[in-house]
Amino acid sequence: MASNLMKEHLNSRERLDGPNDDLEVIWGAQRIGMVLGVTSRQAFYLLERNMLKGAAKLGCRWCITLKALRANVEPPH
């Protein structure tokens, strides 16, 4: 499920912004999909089926921290 694009995005952001950026909140299925390297429809599918741990729906909008998103796609250490 993890795409190379997402890994590259996360690695480049870590180099630029540092490790404290893990608390950044990503809002909306479209942006979550962009980070994952999937369409907004695919991201919405994952979110609606609770397949992304740490994601929450506030009102009618999905959100997840970068750290939680990273935990969903990276193998455990």
N, C-alpha and C positions, 0 to 999 in steps of 0.2 A: 504494500500500500504506500510506503514511503517513496517519494520520487527523489531522484538525484537533484532536481531543481530545488526542492525544499531544503535538502541538506546543504546545498550550496548557498541558498538564501540565508539559512540560519547561521552557517559558519561565517559568511561575510558580515552579517549583522553583529555577530559576537566580536569579530575583529574590530569593527568600527565603533561599536557602542559599549563593549565590555559586558561582563557577566551579569551586571545588575539589571540589564535590559530584559531579563527573564520575566519580570513582573509586568511588562507591557501587555495591555489587554487588546486583543484583536476582536473587533466588533463586526458582526454580520457574516452570513454564509458566504457572500461573495469574496470578502477579504480573507476569510479563513481558507476558502478554496484557492485563492491566489497563492497563499503561503504554502499550502499543501501541493500545489501544482496540479489541481483538478478544477473542473468547472464548478460554478456556484451550485448547480443542480446536484452534482455528485457530493459536494460538501454538505448541502442540505439533507441529502439522503443519509449520510453518516451521522449528522447531528440529530435528526429526527428519530433515528433508531438507537440513540445513545451509544454509538460506536466510538465516540471520541471522549475518553474519560477527562473530566475536569471542565467540560463545556457546560454552560448554563444558559437558559433562556430567560431573559429579563424582559417582561412584557411580550413583545412579539419579535424580539431581536436576540440572536445568539451571540455569545461571547466566550472567549477562552484566553487564558494567559499564554504567552509564548512558551513559558516553561512547561505548562500542561500539554500544549500541542507537541512540543518536542518529545515529551515522555511517551506520547502515543505512537511515535514513529521511529524512535531510536531504540535499539536493543538495550536491555538493562546491563549495567556495568558489572 
